[in-house]
Amino acid sequence: MLTMAMPKGRIFEEAVGLLRKAGYRLPPEFDDSRKLILEIEEENLRFILAKPMDVPTYVEHGVADVGIAGKDVMLEEERNVYEVLDLKISGCYLAVAGITDKPLTGVAPKIATKYPNVASNYFREQGEQVEIIKLNGSIELAPLIGLADRIVDIVSTGRTLKENGLMETAFIEPITSRFIVNPVSYRTKDRVIDDMVERLSAVVEGVDDYEDR
Amino acid sequence: MTVPFVFEKPLGMRDTLPVLYDLKTNIRQRIQGVTETWGYRFMNTPTLEYYETVGDASAILDQQLFKLLDQRGKTLVLRPDMTAPIARVAASSLKHEPFPLRLAYDSNVFRAQEDEGGKPAEFEQIGVELIGDGTTSADAEVIALMAEVLNKAGLEEYQIAIGHVGFIQELFLSIVGNEERAATLRRFLYEKNYVGYRRHVREMALSSIDQKRLMALLTLRGDGSKLSEAIELLPTDKGEKVLSDLRTLLDTLDSYGVAHRVKFDFTLVSHMSYYTGVVFEGYANNLGVPLSNGGRYDELLSRFNRPAQATGFGIRLDHLTEALNPKREELLPAAIIFSPERKKEAIQQATERRSKGEKVVMQELSGIKDLDAYSEGFEDVVYMIGKNGRGTM
């Protein structure tokens, strides 16, 4: 049996849609179940539903063989897993935003973010000295009440930023969801996983990464 | 005032409690036994080494090294692997012994963990190094020995993936032309980032045939039939040499009776940058991390001024123990609980039973607080209490 770690929330629906398109028969109750572990016996698949940020952790430790994780999470967590396929779902991008786009002043401007590694890597590359403040959500609040000068977060439509009077000051990198695989499972369950990769890549939209095989 | 971290240990450090110690000893003895029958001689090296010699040569990431200073201010490291120290010994203390050398080790190595638990920073590695032999037979011997060791340890379900870093390097250089661009491609493989690799390949100014060759590398995984696919990707003299060597390797492993454990995987690149040829990893079906790894390192010995081709493997004892998931068949000792007036008699009986190899605990009655709870930990209990009281209760 193959165990797949799925991200709860935003990406989940799109990921399930993709799996169905790839020919996996997932029952309708799959979509609104509150169970954390779901077994689909006829497909020989077991799904675990995890926080998006935790998916690579489950896969790295091998309790899940494969998983679906955002590139943002992969960049932040730097887990030892194979990033095999760009699923091209849940597209968005990582960006810096603030109340104004005037250059940062002060000795050590403060940056609020859910992605402390991504943020500190980015500002190091820019050669700017900053202090990172880790928040767990509603990042847009930080510059509004003076906790931070900038935020680093994912932006999909830009509406949240706009409604809170924030403007994007820099683009960091585009984000999509990735199909990830545990290094041991990639070798010991290669047949099932290769089959899954093939079926998924056939339904991934846009330029097909895998067509060059 | 600070509260002392009485029960805390540095990140990644673990206690080995008696039950686990017993299990490990058992596995360790079996592995050492097999390794010795293949003519490998066990040896030890110091826990601390100079940073410039071993730390630098070991190819473990710098931030994973535990470093400290000696009294004269020289940087030391807790050895992060055993291959570099053994290479040092082979090139110094053993430099008059003729090649090939067959050496084995069973030692703790240290790699600092940055982020979280679940990954030990100190772990026991058992392995061998076959130094001064560049033949395919040597490659086959260490792989076959690793399989034999896993068999003898009692592991039933496992697989070995074999790759070849020389093949990858030759493929990259023949297509992209220079080392710098080849290194970029290697880095994507090492980081396991296939999405990035494919994107990078598409963006490079290459002919569509060369792009296809680079893309096809990612699918070179499977049984011996993949070797024929590989030869189409790299029809150079060096490529043909590598693939005919791998064919010989597979034949030899077949003679050893372990070919069914083996798959080829040309995407396998190790974090150890000193590997130059065949590389391999062992996997248990029920474990999310590799059990063992190894490969050919023909350049390492020249860093210690005794150039030699070499190959070897290391097995993580903690991972192997976890994969074996052995039953806790701890043999409980017997106990003789005595009172002072019969101490002499108790000692006599204990000595007699111990000389037969039995485990016997001697415990004076007045030292026990809760007799019922205490006596549960023993196979059987003999009481020698009171002047005339008789034996067993």
Chai-1 contact restraints between the chains, C-beta under 6 A:
chainA,res_idxA,chainB,res_idxB,connection_type,confidence,min_distance_angstrom,max_distance_angstrom,comment,restraint_id
A,H61,B,G288,contact,1.0,0.0,6.0,A-B,restraint_1
A,G62,B,G288,contact,1.0,0.0,6.0,A-B,restraint_2
A,Y82,B,K192,contact,1.0,0.0,6.0,A-B,restraint_3
A,E83,B,N193,contact,1.0,0.0,6.0,A-B,restraint_4
A,E83,B,V195,contact,1.0,0.0,6.0,A-B,restraint_5
A,V84,B,Y194,contact,1.0,0.0,6.0,A-B,restraint_6
A,D86,B,V195,contact,1.0,0.0,6.0,A-B,restraint_7
A,N182,B,G288,contact,1.0,0.0,6.0,A-B,restraint_8
A,V184,B,Y283,contact,1.0,0.0,6.0,A-B,restraint_9
A,V184,B,G288,contact,1.0,0.0,6.0,A-B,restraint_10
A,R187,B,A161,contact,1.0,0.0,6.0,A-B,restraint_11
A,R187,B,Y283,contact,1.0,0.0,6.0,A-B,restraint_12
A,T188,B,Q159,contact,1.0,0.0,6.0,A-B,restraint_13
A,T188,B,Y283,contact,1.0,0.0,6.0,A-B,restraint_14
A,T188,B,N285,contact,1.0,0.0,6.0,A-B,restraint_15
A,D209,B,R198,contact,1.0,0.0,6.0,A-B,restraint_16
A,D212,B,K212,contact,1.0,0.0,6.0,A-B,restraint_17
A,D212,B,M215,contact,1.0,0.0,6.0,A-B,restraint_18
A,R213,B,T219,contact,1.0,0.0,6.0,A-B,restraint_19
